[in-house]
Amino acid sequence: MTKEYTKEYKSYKKNDRDDDRYSDDMDDMMGDDRKGRKFSGGNKKKSCRFTAGEEDVANISYKNPRFLATFMTEHGKIVPRRITGNCAYVQRLLAQEIKRARNLALLGYVSIGPSSN
């Protein structure tokens, strides 16, 4: 190896490559939003309203079917944790109490059906 080659090699940086993943010409063709891509909504982490102090965990009871119905869809399914933002503990409690209320016929298993019109 010659001295000239080693000097060139040491000054060679990763950013100096010609075969970058997206060259400037490619960015112009694809638009400016290629590198700084922003996703539309839904990126914010939801916080559990029970542990934040907005609601009390004591409200979660099978005896309060109106409150439990807010965590169910129109079709009677329990809304998942990623949608409601509840923590795992509260979500398990909600699911347990909704199932108890269904068993005692305070809440329906299916609220909308073919004969509901």
CORKAQUI-V574828 format. One record per residue. N is the residue number from 1. PSI is psi in degrees with one decimal (* if undefined). BURIAL is + if it has 9 or more other C-alpha atoms within 8 Angstrom, else -. Layout:
BEGIN
n=N psi=PSI burial=BURIAL
n=N psi=PSI burial=BURIAL
END
This chain:
BEGIN
n=1 psi=134.8 burial=-
n=2 psi=162.6 burial=-
n=3 psi=-35.2 burial=-
n=4 psi=-41.7 burial=-
n=5 psi=-42.8 burial=-
n=6 psi=-35.6 burial=+
n=7 psi=-42.8 burial=-
n=8 psi=-39.6 burial=-
n=9 psi=-39.7 burial=-
n=10 psi=-34.2 burial=-
n=11 psi=-8.1 burial=-
n=12 psi=122.2 burial=-
n=13 psi=162.1 burial=-
n=14 psi=-33.3 burial=-
n=15 psi=-15.2 burial=-
n=16 psi=-3.6 burial=-
n=17 psi=146.9 burial=-
n=18 psi=-21.4 burial=-
n=19 psi=42.3 burial=-
n=20 psi=158.3 burial=-
n=21 psi=-46.1 burial=-
n=22 psi=111.5 burial=-
n=23 psi=173.5 burial=+
n=24 psi=-37.1 burial=-
n=25 psi=-38.9 burial=-
n=26 psi=-38.5 burial=-
n=27 psi=-39.0 burial=+
n=28 psi=-36.5 burial=-
n=29 psi=-37.5 burial=-
n=30 psi=-10.5 burial=-
n=31 psi=166.3 burial=-
n=32 psi=-17.6 burial=-
n=33 psi=9.6 burial=-
n=34 psi=-44.2 burial=-
n=35 psi=-47.4 burial=-
n=36 psi=59.6 burial=-
n=37 psi=132.4 burial=-
n=38 psi=135.8 burial=-
n=39 psi=150.6 burial=-
n=40 psi=105.5 burial=-
n=41 psi=164.7 burial=-
n=42 psi=2.7 burial=-
n=43 psi=-20.9 burial=-
n=44 psi=131.8 burial=-
n=45 psi=125.5 burial=-
n=46 psi=142.5 burial=-
n=47 psi=151.2 burial=-
n=48 psi=124.2 burial=+
n=49 psi=-15.9 burial=+
n=50 psi=-45.0 burial=+
n=51 psi=-20.7 burial=-
n=52 psi=-16.9 burial=-
n=53 psi=1.5 burial=-
n=54 psi=-38.1 burial=-
n=55 psi=160.7 burial=+
n=56 psi=139.3 burial=-
n=57 psi=-21.8 burial=-
n=58 psi=-19.6 burial=-
n=59 psi=-19.0 burial=-
n=60 psi=98.2 burial=+
n=61 psi=149.2 burial=+
n=62 psi=-17.5 burial=+
n=63 psi=-5.6 burial=-
n=64 psi=71.1 burial=+
n=65 psi=-28.3 burial=+
n=66 psi=-40.8 burial=-
n=67 psi=-42.2 burial=+
n=68 psi=-29.0 burial=+
n=69 psi=-20.7 burial=+
n=70 psi=-17.3 burial=-
n=71 psi=19.7 burial=+
n=72 psi=151.7 burial=+
n=73 psi=176.1 burial=+
n=74 psi=-26.9 burial=-
n=75 psi=1.7 burial=+
n=76 psi=4.8 burial=+
n=77 psi=149.7 burial=+
n=78 psi=129.4 burial=-
n=79 psi=132.3 burial=+
n=80 psi=163.0 burial=-
n=81 psi=-34.8 burial=+
n=82 psi=-21.5 burial=-
n=83 psi=-48.1 burial=-
n=84 psi=-28.5 burial=+
n=85 psi=12.1 burial=+
n=86 psi=154.9 burial=+
n=87 psi=168.2 burial=+
n=88 psi=-41.5 burial=-
n=89 psi=-47.9 burial=-
n=90 psi=-37.6 burial=+
n=91 psi=-39.8 burial=+
n=92 psi=-41.6 burial=-
n=93 psi=-45.0 burial=+
n=94 psi=-45.6 burial=+
n=95 psi=-41.5 burial=+
n=96 psi=-45.1 burial=-
n=97 psi=-35.0 burial=+
n=98 psi=-41.2 burial=+
n=99 psi=-37.1 burial=-
n=100 psi=-43.6 burial=+
n=101 psi=-35.1 burial=+
n=102 psi=-42.4 burial=+
n=103 psi=-34.6 burial=-
n=104 psi=6.7 burial=-
n=105 psi=26.0 burial=-
n=106 psi=-28.3 burial=+
n=107 psi=152.2 burial=+
n=108 psi=152.1 burial=-
n=109 psi=-39.1 burial=-
n=110 psi=124.2 burial=-
n=111 psi=-23.7 burial=-
n=112 psi=128.9 burial=-
n=113 psi=-175.2 burial=-
n=114 psi=-25.7 burial=-
n=115 psi=9.7 burial=-
n=116 psi=-6.2 burial=-
n=117 psi=* burial=-
END
